Amino acid sequence: MFPIGFLNMSAIITGLYVINFFIAFTIIFLERKDPSATLAWLMILFLLPGVGIVFYFLFSQNISRQKIFRLSKFEEASISNALYEQMNDIRNGHFEFAKLEAKKWQDMIRLNQTYSEAYFTQDNHITILTDGNHKFNSLLQDIKKATISINIMYYIVKNDTLGRAFIDLLTKKAQEGVEVRFLVDGLGGRQLNRKALEHFKAAGGQFAFFFPPKLKYVNMKLNYRNHRKLVIIDNEIGYLGGFNVANEYIGKNKKFGYWRDTHLRVTGGSIEDMNARFILDWRFASKEQLIISHSYYPKVTHSGTTGMQIVSCGPDSPKSEVELGYLKMICNAKKNIYIQTPYFIPDSSILEALKMATLSGVDVRIMIPCKPDHMFVYWATYSYVGILLSAGARIFIYDNGFLHAKTICVDGEVASIGSANFDIRSFRLNFEANAFIYDSELAYKLESIFEADMEKSHELTKQLYRNRSHLIQFKESIARLLSDLL
């Protein structure tokens, strides 16, 4: 006779494997994930049956079939007609490009039009911001001058010194009668409790969480976070990039030290597209039925000649719009590719494209941070840059604090800056927004910034990489196994 405790444990283990079987069936036949991601999930489920089930319900719910951002028939027709007319004019040679580099890269512009429904504007003026204090000084000054509307979306807003000052200013603007809409991701904004927002709401400010937790301390959607960072002021000034709102982003965190990021201040026609992206996210999160309409806001004052497209992506769609834009840039590169990213976990298409570019004589340089904010992600990153190092790419480790910039610049002509990292999470699991920019002057500035950052970095040579310890190699191997889930 077996003890009762043994029989109970046996029944529990059997039950876990039965549940694992049904989850595995769902992953393989219903969710149709990428094969490598499927194999990674099966490994976790059957090696760690209990833990694997919890991880699955926290990280692997599939929302690709959910239509969470809905356009009205009028909006859909207006956007489709505008895109069709622009694409037709470019195809027939009737479109007058303001810059030679935009004309040279018109096949990429068309890719973003057809695949991402990204309208091309070329009347933009862009300021690059790489320091947190400069970025927030500029942003707060623009917010102070707002007279009509402030639309804000961030992944992280903390209840710290910077976060409270930010909310206090938004409260003041709401008291002045400015329409203030404040959207924060439900996970990244978990510090923003009722008390932190009570004065803002009492002043008439509107607030919403994107995918808020259904339970107070448990968010069942740890994946599928809104990672976008967008601010649109009076529909005339926009901000987009990598900075969130917390003390560490202005260098007030000893763990990270100086925070090196890249953000854009934008004026011009692309503001309409940035605002449309915000409105779609806001409608889903708040249920307020704002309308995407050119007549809803004042006419934009055009002030530049930079060509730009706003491309967004998310797990609600099977597409990987930002990734495909990156891939097009890499495949078309003739001279150089400069990439800065805190996380480098590419899928096979990006990895092979970068290897091919390097082996073809393109100067490929990738810069990553010297310190991790997510340990598994860091060691997976170290593993993948090692692959490209062996192919001839140059790898730089930023030593002057924490590098959080998400930029790619190609041939001194085209660049992308936004919220998307070079990792599978940004390509398929997070909601992201990037600017694709066609302007040699701005691309040259980005190259100069990269080269200045090289002076604050050390180069990871083949010799240094070969001499890494066995412990680091072990960490890389484990992290690589889980790279499709990171």
Residue, then its C-alpha position, 0 to 999 in steps of 0.5 A: m500500500f502507498p501512503i496517502g500523501f504519496l498518492n495525492m502528490s502523484a495525482i497532483i503531478t499527473g494533473l499538472y501534466v494533463i494541464n500541460f498537455f492541453i496548453a501544449f496543444t493550444i500553443i501548437f495548433l491554435e496559437r501558431k507561435d513562431p516555431s522557436a518560441t513554441l519549442a521554448w514554451l514546450m521546454i518550460l512546460f514539461l521541465l517545470p510543469g507547475v511553474g510553466i503553467v503559471f508562466y504561461f498564464l502570465f506571459s503567453q496569452n495570445i491577443s493577435r486575433q483581437k481587434i483592439f484598435r478600431l477605426s470608424k468607417f469614415e476614418e478608415a476611408s479617409i486614411s486609405n484614400a490619403l495613402y492611396e493618393q500619395m502612393n499613386d503620386i509617387r509611383n507615377g512620378h508626380f510626387e515632389f520629394a523635398k530631399l534627395e535621400a527621401k527620393k533615393w529611399q522611396d522603396m522603403i517609404r512605399l514599404n511603410q505605406t503598404y505594410s504599416e499604413a504610414y503616411f509620408t510627411q516631409d515638412n517636419h523639424i526635428t530636434i534630437l535630445t540625448d540627455g534626460n535633463h535637457k529632454f524634460n526641461s524642453l518638454l516641461q517648457d512646452i507643456k507650460k505653454a499649452t493652451i488647448s490640449i496635452n495628450i501623453m502616453y508613457y510606459i513608465v511613470k513613477n511616483d518619485t520626484l520627477g513623476r510628482a513634478f510632472i503630474d503637478l504641472l499637468t494638474k496646473k494645466a488642467q486647472e487652466g482649462v487645457e484638455v489633458r489626457f494622460l495614458v500610462d501602461g498598467l504595469g509601468g505605472r503601477q506606482l500611480n495610486r489613487k492618491a498620486l492622481e487625486h488632485f489631477k483628476a479633481a482639476g479635470g485631467q483625464f487618466a487611463f491605464f493601458f491593460p490595468p491589473k484586474l487584481k490589485y497586485v497581480n497583472m495577468k498580462l505581463n506581456y503585451r505592454n504599451h511601450r510607446k512614449l508619445v506626447i502631443i501638445d496643442n497638436e503642434i509639438g510632439y515628443l517620441g523616443g526612449f525616455n520614460v518619466a522617473n528619477e533614473y531617466i535624469g541620472k538620479n539613480k546610483k544603480f544606473g548612473y548617467w542615463r543615455d537615451t535618445h528622444l525627438r522633439v517634432t513639429g510638422g505634419s507627422i504630429e497628425d500621425m502621432n496624435a492619431r496613434f495616441i487617440l487609438d490607444w486612448r480610445f481602447a484604454s479609456k473608452e472615450q470615443l475621440i475622433i481622428s479628424h484634421s479639423y478637430y485640432p488647429k492647423v499645424t504650423h509647418s516648419g521644416t523639410t525633414g521627411m518622416q513616417i510614424v510606424s507603430c506595431g503591436p501584438d494585436s497584429p500578426k505583422s512586425e511593422v517596425e522590424l520589417g522597417y529595420l530589416k529593409m534598412i539593413c538589407n539596403a545598406k551600402k556603407n554603414i549601419y550604426i545601432q544603439t540598443p539596450y537589448f539586442i535579441p534579434d530573430s533569425s531574419i535580423l541576425e542573418a541580415l546583419k551578418m550578410a551586411t558585415l560580410s559584404g563589407v558594410d561597416v556594422r557597429i552596435m553599441i550596448p550598455c555595460k550594465p544590465d537592468h534585466m539580467f537574462v536579457y543582458w546575457a542573451t544580448y552578450s551572446y548575440v553580439g558575439i555571433l556578429l563579432s565573429a562575422g566582422a561587426r564592431i561591438f562597443i560597450y557603453d561605460n558612461g552609465f546606462l545606454h537606453a537609446k533605440t536608434i539605427c542609422v544607415d548610410g548617413e541618409v535614413a534613420s529610425i528612432g523610437s521606443a522599439n529595441f532590437d529584440i523579439r519583445s519589441f518586435r512581437l510582444n510590446f506596443e511600440a512607435n518609431a519614427f523613420i526619418y529620411d534626412s542626411e543632416l539629421a542622420y549625420k548628427l546621429e552618426s556624430i552622436f554615436e561616434a562621441d559615445m564611442e569615446k565613452s565606451h570600450e570595444l569588445t574585441k574577439q580576443l576579449y570575447r574569447n577570454r570571457s569566463h566559463l560562468i559567463q558562457f553558461k549564463e549566455s547559453i541559458a539566456r539564449l534558450l529563453s531568448d524567444l520569451l525574453 
